[in-house]
Amino acid sequence: MELSKRVQSIKPSATLSINARAKELKASGVEIINFGVGEPDFPTPHHVKEAAIKAIKDNFTRYTPVGGIPELKNAIIEQFKRDYGESYEPGEIIVSCGGKHCIYNLAQAILNDDDEVIIPAPYWVSYPDIIRLAGGRSVIVHTKEEDGFKLRPEKLEEAITPRTRLLILNSPSNPTGSVYSRKELEDLADVIIKHRIYVLTDDIYNKIIFEGTSWVSILHANPEVKEFTFVLNGVSKTYSMTGWRIGYMAGPDPIISACTKIQSQSTSNPNSIAQMAAVAALNGPQDDVERMVNAFAKRREYFLRRLEELKHVTFYPPQGAFYIFPNFSAYYGKKYNGQVILNSLDLTSYLMEEAKIALVPGSAFGDDRCLRFSYATSMKTIEKGIDKLEAALSMLL
C-alpha cells in the first residue's frame, strides 16, 4: 500500500515521540527522568473541573456551533480586552481542538502551493510540517543565542519575497523561553506593515513570565498591525489543561470565517464539555496560575544554577514559558564505548539509554547545537535528572 506524498513529507512530532518512548520505558519498569514533555505537572484547577462535571450533569454533551459556543467566545473577547487592549467581535474568534488545530486551519485557509511562511529558528516543532501540509514552504531564518534567539527586523526584511504570506512569532518561545521587548516588536511591526504580510503571534505561554520581564504583544507595539495579525492562545499551558484540547485564535473576520468553514469539514466543534471548562478557566479565579508560575520560577532558578556548573555548556536564560535550550555542541565528537556523539539526536539517544533521561534534540526545533529541557516537572525530579546528566556527560571522552 502506497501512502500519499503529503503524509510521507512530514515527520511525527518529536516532542510527542520522545514522551511516548519515555512512557514506554517507564511502563516496562525503567525509571525515566522526563525533561521532554511540554505540559505543566499541576492538576487542572478545581473550579475548572467542577464546571466540566456540571456540564455533563446538565447534559451539555451535544454538537455546538463549529467555531465555539457564545459563552466561550465572550470569555475570550474579555480576555483579549484585558491582555491586549483590543476589541474583537465573535466572528473574529475561532475555538478549535487545541492551538495546533488553529494554526492548521489558518495555514489551510491562506496558503496556496509554494506560498512562503517565515519561521524564526529555533521554532516549535510543528510549524514547518503544518505549513507543508497546506502546500506552503517554510523559510527558516536562524537567530543567534547572543540576540536572545529573537528575529531582527533586517533579517525579516531580507527573508520577504513576493510569495511571502505569513510570519510566525512565538513569545514566550518554545523552546528557548525568550520574550520579545516592545521595541523589538515595534521594529518587526514596521516591516510587517510595510510589506503587508500576515503575522501569527503564538501567545500560548503569555501568562508564564518571570520576574524582571514584561510580556508585550505585537498589538501593543503597534495597533496598526491588527489588520494583519492573528492572535493564538489557549488554556493548555496556563491552566494545565493540555488534554482538554481547547485553543483559540482571533483575526480578520473573512479569514476566521474561512478557518471555521475548514473546521466544519474536519472536526466540527471542539469538545462541548471542555468548552464549558474553558469558560470557567478564563472567567474564574487566577490564583492557581500564579502559584504555578511561582513554582516554575523556582525551578528555573535551580536549573540555571546547575547548568552554570556544567563544563562547556552555554545557554540563554529563559524569560518565560517552562523550557531552557542549552548549547551542548562542545560534546559533539566525544565518545562513549566507541560510539561517537555527532549531533543532538545522538546525544539525546545516549542520555536516554545510558542515563535514563528523556530530552528533545535541538534538531527538531531547527538548531542542532542544543537540547530542549522542560522544567514542568517536580524539583525532586529536576535535581535527580541534572545529577544524572552531569554524570553521563563526564563519561564522554
N, C-alpha and C positions, 0 to 999 in steps of 0.2 A: 504494500500500500504506500503510495507516494503522498507525502504531506504537501501543503501549499507552500509556495516560495515565501509567502508572507510569514508563516509561523516558523519556517526554517531560518529566517533572517534575524530572529530575536532570541534573546537568552532569558532563562528564568531569573527571577530576582535573586541577586547574590545574597542579600541580607536574609531573605526567607529561606534560601537553600542552606545557609550556614546554621540558621536557627533550627531547621529541620534535622540536620546532621547532629547538632548538639543534643536535641531531644532524643534522637535515635540512640546515641551512645548512653545517655542518661537512663533510658528505658532498659538498656542491656546491663545496667548495674555499674556503669563507669561514671565517676564523679566528674562533671564538667563545670568549669567556670565560664559562664556565658557572658562575654562582653559584646556579643554580636547583635543582640536583639534590640530593636529600636522602639521599645514601649515602656511606659512607666511601670514600676513594680508595685504601685499603690493600688488599693481597691478603688473601684468606681465609687464616688461619693454616695452616701446612704440615701439622701433625698432624691438622687437621680434614679437609683434602683427602685425606690418606692414609687416613683412616677411611672416606671415601666410596669410594675406589678399592678398598679391602679389601672393602667391602660388595658392590661389583659383582663382584669376583673370587669372592666366596663365594655368588654368585647370590641375594643378598638383594634381589630385584627383583620380588617378588610383592605381592599385597594384604597389608596389615597390619590390625590392629584399627582401626576407624574413628577412634577418639579418640586414637590414638597407641600406639606399642609400649611394653611394660612397661619396657624399659631406659631409654627417654627419660623416661617419667613418673617413674621413680625418680630420675633425674638432676635433674628439675625440682623434685621434692619436697625433695631435698637442698639445692638452691639456695635454695628458699624458707625452709628451716630456717636457712641461713646469713644470708640477706639480711633476712628478716622476723621470724625467731624464732618462726615459726608452723609447725605440723604439718598436713599435708594427706594425705588418702587418695587412692589412684589414681582413685577415682570422682569426686573433686572437681577433676580435671585434664582438660582437653581440649587436644590438639595439633591445630593447623589449618594451612592453607596461608597462613601469614603472620598477623601481628597483626590486620590489617584483616579477615581472614576470621573471627577470633574475635569481633570487635565485631559483624560482620554476623550471626553465629549468635546472639549474645546478644540483639540487637535483635529478631530474628525470634522468639526464644523467650519474651520477656517483654512485648512491646508489642502492644497492641490498637489499633485505629483511634483516632486523636486522643489517645492517651496522650502525656504530655509528658516530654521529656528536657531537663534544664537543662545548657546548654553555656556555660561562660565564654568570652568572646571577648577576644583573638584565640584561635582554635581551629585544630586540624588540619583541613585542607580536607575530608576525607571524612566527618567525624562527621555533619553535617546530612543529607547525602544517604543515608547508611546508615540513619539514623532515618526519613527519608522513605520509603525502600523498604519499611520494615516497617509503614508506615501511621501512624507516630508523628509528633509535632510537636516541633520544636526550639524551646526557649525560650532565646534568646540573652541572656546577661547580660554587658554590656560592662564591662570592667575599665579601670583607669587606669594610664598609664605611671608616674606618681608612686607608685602602690601596687605596683609591680613586676609589673603585669599579672596580679595574683592576685585571686581571688574572695574577697570579705569575707563573714563569716557573716551580717551583716544583709542583704546583697544576696541571699544564698541563701535566707534566710527569706522575704524579700519575693516571691521567684520561685515558691515552692512553692504548689501548688494541690491540690485533691482528685484531680486527674488526673496529678500528678507521679509517675513511676515510677523515674526514674534521674537521677543526676548524673554527669557525666563530668569527671574531673580528669586533668591531664597534667603530670607533674613529674618531670624537667625538661621544659619545654614546647617543642613545635614549634608556633609559630615563634619564641617570644620568648626561650627559654633560661632562663626564670625557674624557681626552685626554691622550693617551699613549706617553711617552717620547721615545727618540731614544734608550736609554739604556734598557728600559723595552721591547721594540720591538726587540732589538738585542738578548736579553736573550730568548725571545719566538722563534725567528727565529732559534736559535741554536737547540732548541728542535724539531722544525718542520723539519729541515734538517736531524737531527739525525734519526728521525723515518720515514721520507719520507711520511708525510701526507700532504694533501692539506689544504690550508687556504684560506678562503674567507674574504677579507678585505672590509668591508662595509664603504665606504668613502663618503656617500651621504651628510654629513654635513661638509666636509673638508674645505669649504670656510667660515664657520661661526665659527670663532675663535676669542677669546677675548684677549685684551692686556695683555702681560706678558706670553702668551703661544705660543709655536710654534707647528704647525701641522707637524707630521712626519709620513710617510708611512713605513710599514714593508719592502718595496722595498728600501727605503733609508737606513734602518738599516742594511740590508744585501742583496746585489744584487743576491747572490747565491740562495735566496729563490724564485726567479722569476719563476722557472720551476714548483713550487708547488702552485703558487699564482693566485687567481682570484681577480681582482680589480673591485669593483662595484661602480658605480656613476650614476648621472642623473641630470636632470635640475629642478626637482620638488622643492627642498628646496632653492637652490642657486639663482634661477631666478624666484621664486614664480610662478611655472608652474605645480602645483600639478595635476590639471585637464587635462593637455595636455598629460600625461601618456607616458613619454619618459625616459627610463632608459637604461643604457648600461654597458657592462662588458667586460673586457679583460682577456685573459688567454691562455694557451696552445692550439694551433690550433685544435688538434684532438677532444678535449672536447668542444671547442667553436663550432666546426662543428656539433658535436652531439647535442648541445643545439639548434643550428639553425634547425636541422632536426626535433627535437621535436616541435619547434615553428611552423614549416611549417605545422604540423598536428593539431595545436591548434588555434592560432590566425592568422597565416600567418604574413604579415608585420605589423609593427606599423603604426599608422596613418600617411599618407603621408604629410598632411599639418603641423602636429605637428613636423615632422622630419625637415622640412624646417625652422620652427620657432626655433628649437633647434640649427640648424646651425648658425642662427643669434645670438642666445644667447651665444654660445661658441666663435664665431669669432668676435662678436661686442664689443662695449664699455662695461666696467665693473663698471661704476660709480654707477649704481643703486644697485649693490651688496654691494659696500662699504657703501652707505647710509643706506641700510637695516641692515647691521651688526652693524653699529654705533648706530642705534636705538635699536637693540636687547641688545647691551652693556649697554645702559642707563636703559632699563627695568630690566635687570639682576641686576644692582647695587641697584635699588629701591627694587626689590624683596628680595634680600639678607638682606638689612637693615631692612625691615619689618619682615622677618622671624626670625631674631635675637631677635626681641622683643617678639615673641611668647613664652609662657612658655612650657617647656617640649618637644620642637621640636629641633631635630638636623638635620644637612644637610651637604653634601659635596658641596662646591661652584663649580658650573659648569664652565668648561673652554672653552666649545664650544657648538654648537647646540643652541636650544632655549627652553630647559627643565631644571627643577630642581626637585629633587626626595627626599623630606624631610621625615624623620622618625617620624611618628605620633603614634607609638605604645604605648606611655605613656598614650594615651587617651583610649586605649582598656580596657574594664571593666567598663568604666564610663557609665552613663545612662542619658536618656532624656525621660521624660514622661513614665518611666517604661521600656523603650526599652534599652537593653544593647548593647553597641558597642563592638563587639567581634573581628573584623578584618577590613581590608582595604575596603572590599566591603560594610560592614555595615556603615563605616564612610563616604564613598562616597555617599551612598544612603541617609544618614542623611543630608549631606551637600546639595545634590541635592533637596531634598524635603523641608527642613526647611530653608536653606539659599539661595536656587536657584543658587548654584554654581556647575558647571559640572567639574568633575575631573575623572581621570582614577585610579582605585585601583591598588596598587602595586602588588597584587597577579597576575595580568595579565602579569607582567614583571618578575615574579619569586621571588619577595620579598614582602611578605605580610605586612611588617612593615611600608611600605612607601606609599605615594600618588604621582602621577606624575602631575606636573603643567607645562603647556605650556605658555610661555610668548610671543607667537606670536600673540599678541593682543595689543590694544592701551593702553597707560599709564593710561588714564582715567578709562578704564575697569579694569586694574590691581589694581589701587588704591581702586576702589569701591569693587572689589572682595575680597581683603585682609581685608578690613573693615568688610565685611560680614563674612568672615572666622573667624576673631578674635571674633566677637560677637557670632557666632554659637558655637565655642569651649568653650566660657565662660559659656554657658548654660549646658554643660555636667558636671554632678556631680558624 
